[in-house]
Amino acid sequence: MVAVTGIRAAGGVAWRPSAEGVQVCLVHRPRYGDWSLPKGKLEPGEHPLLAAVREVAEESDVRGVPQVRLPSARYRSEGQPKVVDYWSMRAVAEGGFQPGTEVDDVRWLAVDEAIRLVSYPHDAEVLAAFAALPPVTGTVALVRHAHAGKRATWSGPDIGRPLDAEGWAQAHLLAGLVALIRPQRLLSASARRCVQTLDPTAALLDLPIEICGDLDEPQPGQQPDERILATAARLLELGGTDGRAAVCSQGKVLPGALERLTGRADKDFTTPKGGGWLLAFTADRLLAADRL
């Protein structure tokens, strides 16, 4: 995310399949007399992705699952610079929309129709970027385990090193973000700190945590490249199953696995403890990797 001053907002291109192809959601705001993508301002301290899903639900009564980060819109509003972050979101539920003072109408349209109807060029640009995406076959929230103290101060086997107080706080924050993609599976490396990082998510979603050795960092005598290849292969498998998963792995394999999946040796994939990525896959390749 780019640090900005001024107004921060977030929203989404909510989409659903139809007999004629993909339809996207636009909202009409009577205050401005415009048609636009659903969006709204961030609450203090709120993560943009949380705000995007919340605002789409509040304005259009659509529950969306975020998939791919789209271009941000930058313009001036109320005399201040404004940045709106957007994600594509598959609509998984729709309530009974009731017209209100902020939004009095919602329309589902083909993308080309939506581009012609929106009132602002920046919305048309975001829709055009969405239209250029191939179909998403799977979404993975990939996180590195949260803070677990220092290896040197832990007297037992390193695989048993637990989260500390800071790590548990990170794990609870991560749960709210990970839950946004509505994962159907939770997979963790063998280390205790990895499993514990997903514990709050498992409790929130009532899902079991599957232990997966393919996500472990190299052990003494193992080739690092072997572990990186195994992690990348498992992520690719999860992304090609037309499903959603949350995965917790370790710092020695994540950068290499992401570099291999993206083919981008020039990009920094270092992931801080308690940090992560939103991965979107199309068929047999990684489509997008965006930092959480």
Secondary structure by P-SEA (a helix, b strand, c coil): ccccccccccccbbbbbccccbbbbbbbbccccccccccccccccccaaaaaaaaaaaacccbbbbccccbbbbbbcccbbbbbbbbbbcccccccccccccccbbbbbcaaaaaaccccaaaaaaaaaaaaccccccccccccccccccccccccccccccccaaaaaaaaaaaaaaacccccbbbbcccaaaaaaaaaaaaacbbbbbbbcccccccccccaaaaaaaaaaaaaaaaaccccbbbbbccccaaaaaaaaacccccccccccccccbbbbccccccccccc
